[in-house]
């Protein structure tokens, strides 16, 4: 039985994941007066300063359940999408262990782009016109009738990289050929082709308890690897929060026209949505439209939203899991947070691991700066790169400019000659 969110601890909490998003979640959770002990599986060196990292295979649900029973875990927070789509929350629930995150059926909102497009069509959620295809010939025939610019997407999970914005017909056809040839593995067994939407992109997050939703925060990220938004798509090279375009009026419209009908639709389909709903939006001349959903907190958006949170995160997550979400607005600082991703050479195609990083403590001691570990490991006494996106240097400021100046000052204090970053994070907000 889930303890009441108003109970004053002590609780043992298990956090699933190992990235920058999970480091940000660990920092927020570690501040909760409800917490007794925080564990992370598998965690990372940054998370290890806040929690006990444990070598539990999160793809082995029985092993996760055994660990929860052994360590008397009261609540599990699932960070990444893969365990959600694999049904970890369902298996924990069946074992009597409450967890934050959607069921396997509800996580289809991220696990299948086609599922989400069909839901949007059925429940009048504004989104781009689209087609779904399981074979190359019918997809190419659709392209013949719908010239570029157009967007081609792998249906399944592709680590944020399965989307091709095709400016020419040749690019569009190449994208179809590439996906059906296995460029994204099983994620590309089916594809979605969408109308190209014009406008400004924003990320919007709502906490959900199956029946109700509560607006959480907004952010804008920079997907492409190169300055000026050029080069291949990545998991995100930086972000800032709040998104200036997400006014109170726009947020209310998104809650009414996009989030609320999604919750109604999921409940009608027998898959009530509990967890955080991450809506990727295009703010068009006709109003906000849904690009796609993610079934978890964003990365790197979490690294700029949670530093702005002016209340205890843990009760909010517990209320979602319990189906008892409050109506009072989330308390957020009016300050701006901005994060810069420090990436390994070769990212996103072929990140090179193993280079030594120094000076993280120096950066983290600077005013308003926090450094989140995203892809690091300890090798003896050294901290080394162990992923594509390696560090997230986040700063709070009175506005985007101050937050940006502080974040880059923090990044420049880190001694990692091999690392690279974009130097223009936040340019939209500044112009």
Long-range contacts (C-beta under 8 A, 24 or more apart in sequence): 2-74, 2-75, 2-98, 2-318, 2-321, 2-322, 3-74, 3-75, 3-318, 5-314, 5-315, 5-316, 5-318, 5-319, 5-322, 5-324, 6-315, 7-34, 8-33, 8-34, 9-33, 9-34, 9-35, 9-36, 10-34, 10-35, 10-36, 10-37, 11-35, 11-36, 11-74, 11-75, 11-314, 12-36, 12-37, 12-38, 12-39, 12-71, 12-72, 12-73, 12-74, 12-75, 13-37, 13-38, 13-39, 13-73, 13-74, 13-75, 13-76, 13-77, 13-314, 14-38, 14-39, 14-40, 14-41, 14-64, 14-67, 14-68, 14-71, 14-73, 14-75, 14-76, 14-77, 15-39, 15-40, 15-41, 15-43, 15-47, 15-51, 15-76, 15-77, 15-79, 16-40, 16-41, 16-58, 16-64, 16-76, 16-77, 16-78, 16-79, 16-80, 16-83, 16-88, 17-41, 17-43, 17-58, 17-78, 17-79, 17-80, 18-42, 18-43, 18-44, 18-47, 19-44, 19-79, 19-80, 19-299, 19-374, 19-375, 19-387, 19-389, 20-299, 20-300, 20-302, 20-303, 20-341, 20-372, 20-373, 20-374, 20-389, 20-391, 20-392, 21-79, 21-80, 21-296, 21-297, 21-298, 21-299, 21-300, 21-302, 21-303, 22-47, 22-79, 22-80, 23-47, 23-50, 23-303, 23-372, 23-373, 23-374, 23-392, 24-302, 24-303, 24-306, 24-307, 24-372, 24-392, 24-394, 25-77, 25-79, 25-297, 25-302, 25-306, 25-313, 26-50, 26-51, 27-306, 27-370, 27-372, 28-306, 28-309, 28-313, 29-77, 29-313, 29-314, 31-312, 31-313, 32-312, 32-313, 32-314, 32-315, 33-312, 34-312, 34-314, 34-315, 35-314, 39-67, 39-71, 39-73, 41-67, 44-373, 44-374, 44-375, 44-376, 44-377, 45-373, 45-376, 45-377, 45-378, 45-383, 46-371, 46-372, 46-373, 46-376, 47-373, 58-83, 58-88, 59-83, 59-86, 61-86, 61-87, 61-88, 61-91, 61-92, 62-91, 64-88, 64-91, 64-92, 65-91, 65-92, 65-95, 65-97, 68-92, 68-95, 68-97, 69-95, 69-97, 73-97, 74-98, 75-99, 75-100, 75-314, 75-317, 75-318, 75-321, 76-100, 77-101, 77-317, 78-296, 79-296, 79-297, 80-296, 81-107, 81-110, 81-111, 81-157, 81-294, 81-295, 81-296, 82-157, 84-110, 84-275, 84-295, 84-296, 85-110, 85-111, 85-157, 85-295, 89-275, 98-318, 98-321, 98-322, 99-321, 100-275, 100-317, 100-318, 100-320, 100-321, 101-274, 101-275, 101-295, 101-296, 102-273, 102-274, 102-275, 102-295, 103-271, 103-274, 105-269, 105-270, 105-271, 106-266, 106-271, 106-272, 106-273, 106-274, 106-275, 106-295, 107-295, 108-271, 109-262, 109-266, 109-273, 109-277, 109-293, 109-294, 109-295, 110-157, 110-292, 110-293, 110-294, 110-295, 110-296, 111-156, 111-157, 111-295, 112-155, 112-156, 112-190, 113-153, 113-154, 113-155, 113-156, 113-192, 113-292, 114-155, 114-190, 114-192, 116-290, 116-292, 116-293, 117-192, 117-194, 119-262, 119-265, 119-266, 119-269, 120-290, 122-265, 123-261, 123-262, 123-264, 123-265, 123-268, 124-261, 125-257, 125-258, 125-261, 125-262, 125-265, 125-290, 126-257, 126-258, 126-286, 126-287, 126-288, 126-289, 126-290, 127-289, 127-290, 127-291, 128-194, 128-195, 128-196, 128-197, 128-282, 128-289, 128-291, 129-194, 129-195, 130-192, 130-193, 130-194, 130-195, 131-192, 131-193, 132-190, 132-191, 132-192, 133-190, 133-191, 133-192, 133-193, 134-189, 134-190, 135-180, 136-176, 136-177, 136-180, 139-176, 139-180, 139-191, 139-193, 140-173, 140-176, 142-193, 143-169, 143-172, 143-173, 143-176, 143-193, 146-193, 146-195, 148-172, 148-196, 149-196, 150-193, 150-194, 150-195, 150-196, 151-193, 151-194, 151-195, 151-196, 152-176, 152-179, 152-191, 152-192, 152-193, 153-191, 153-192, 153-193, 153-194, 153-292, 154-179, 154-183, 154-184, 154-187, 154-188, 154-191, 155-187, 155-188, 155-189, 155-190, 155-191, 155-192, 156-184, 156-186, 156-187, 156-188, 156-189, 156-190, 157-187, 158-184, 158-185, 158-187, 158-188, 159-235, 160-223, 160-233, 160-234, 160-235, 160-236, 161-232, 161-233, 161-234, 161-235, 161-348, 162-187, 162-188, 163-233, 165-196, 197-282, 197-284, 197-289, 197-291, 198-282, 198-284, 198-285, 199-282, 199-283, 199-284, 199-285, 199-289, 200-245, 200-282, 200-283, 200-428, 201-280, 201-281, 201-282, 201-283, 201-291, 202-243, 202-245, 202-246, 202-281, 202-283, 203-239, 203-243, 203-278, 203-279, 203-280, 203-281, 203-298, 203-301, 204-243, 204-246, 204-251, 204-254, 204-259, 204-278, 204-279, 204-281, 205-276, 205-277, 205-278, 205-279, 205-297, 205-298, 205-301, 205-305, 206-255, 206-259, 206-276, 206-277, 206-279, 207-275, 207-276, 207-277, 207-316, 207-317, 207-319, 207-320, 207-325, 207-330, 208-259, 208-263, 208-273, 208-274, 208-275, 208-276, 208-277, 208-320, 208-325, 209-274, 209-319, 209-320, 209-321, 209-322, 209-323, 209-324, 209-325, 210-263, 210-267, 210-272, 210-273, 210-274, 210-323, 211-263, 211-267, 211-272, 211-323, 211-325, 212-263, 212-325, 212-327, 213-255, 213-259, 213-260, 213-263, 213-277, 213-325, 214-316, 214-325, 214-326, 214-327, 214-329, 214-330, 215-251, 215-255, 215-329, 215-330, 216-276, 216-305, 216-330, 217-241, 217-242, 217-305, 217-308, 217-309, 217-330, 217-332, 218-242, 218-243, 218-246, 218-251, 219-243, 219-298, 219-301, 219-304, 219-305, 220-245, 220-428, 220-429, 221-298, 221-300, 221-301, 222-422, 222-424, 222-425, 225-343, 225-347, 225-348, 225-422, 226-422, 227-422, 227-423, 227-424, 228-424, 232-348, 232-349, 233-348, 234-343, 234-347, 234-348, 234-388, 234-389, 235-299, 235-300, 235-348, 235-388, 235-389, 236-298, 236-299, 236-300, 236-301, 236-341, 236-389, 237-340, 237-341, 237-343, 237-389, 237-421, 237-422, 237-425, 238-300, 238-338, 238-339, 238-340, 238-341, 238-421, 238-422, 238-425, 238-426, 239-298, 239-300, 239-301, 239-303, 239-304, 239-338, 239-339, 239-425, 240-304, 240-336, 240-337, 240-338, 240-339, 240-400, 240-403, 240-404, 240-425, 240-426, 240-429, 241-301, 241-304, 241-305, 241-308, 241-336, 241-337, 242-308, 242-332, 242-336, 243-429, 244-400, 244-429, 245-283, 250-283, 250-288, 253-287, 253-288, 254-279, 254-281, 254-288, 257-287, 257-288, 258-288, 258-290, 262-293, 274-320, 274-321, 274-323, 275-320, 276-320, 299-374, 299-389, 300-339, 300-341, 300-374, 300-389, 300-392, 303-337, 303-339, 303-372, 303-392, 303-394, 304-337, 304-338, 304-339, 304-394, 305-337, 307-337, 307-370, 307-394, 307-396, 308-332, 308-333, 308-335, 308-337, 308-396, 309-333, 333-396, 335-396, 335-397, 335-398, 335-403, 336-396, 336-397, 336-398, 336-399, 336-400, 336-402, 336-403, 337-394, 337-395, 337-396, 337-397, 337-403, 338-394, 338-395, 338-397, 338-400, 338-403, 338-404, 338-407, 338-425, 338-426, 339-372, 339-392, 339-393, 339-394, 339-395, 339-407, 339-425, 340-392, 340-393, 340-394, 340-407, 340-408, 340-411, 340-421, 340-422, 340-425, 341-374, 341-389, 341-391, 341-392, 341-421, 341-422, 342-389, 342-390, 342-391, 342-392, 342-393, 342-411, 342-414, 342-416, 342-419, 342-420, 342-421, 343-388, 343-389, 343-390, 343-419, 343-420, 343-421, 344-375, 344-385, 344-387, 344-388, 344-389, 344-390, 344-418, 344-419, 345-418, 345-419, 345-420, 347-388, 347-389, 347-420, 348-388, 351-375, 351-385, 351-387, 351-388, 352-385, 352-418, 353-384, 353-385, 353-386, 353-387, 354-379, 354-384, 354-385, 354-386, 355-384, 355-385, 355-416, 355-417, 355-418, 355-419, 356-382, 356-383, 356-384, 356-416, 357-382, 357-383, 357-384, 357-385, 357-390, 357-391, 357-414, 357-415, 357-416, 357-419, 358-383, 358-414, 358-415, 358-416, 359-413, 359-414, 359-415, 359-416, 360-391, 360-414, 362-413, 362-414, 363-393, 363-410, 363-411, 363-413, 363-414, 364-410, 366-406, 366-409, 366-410, 366-413, 367-406, 368-395, 368-396, 368-397, 368-403, 368-406, 369-393, 369-394, 369-395, 369-406, 369-407, 369-409, 369-410, 370-394, 370-395, 371-410, 371-414, 385-416, 385-418, 385-419, 390-416, 390-419, 391-416, 391-419, 400-426, 400-429, 400-430, 401-426, 401-430, 404-430
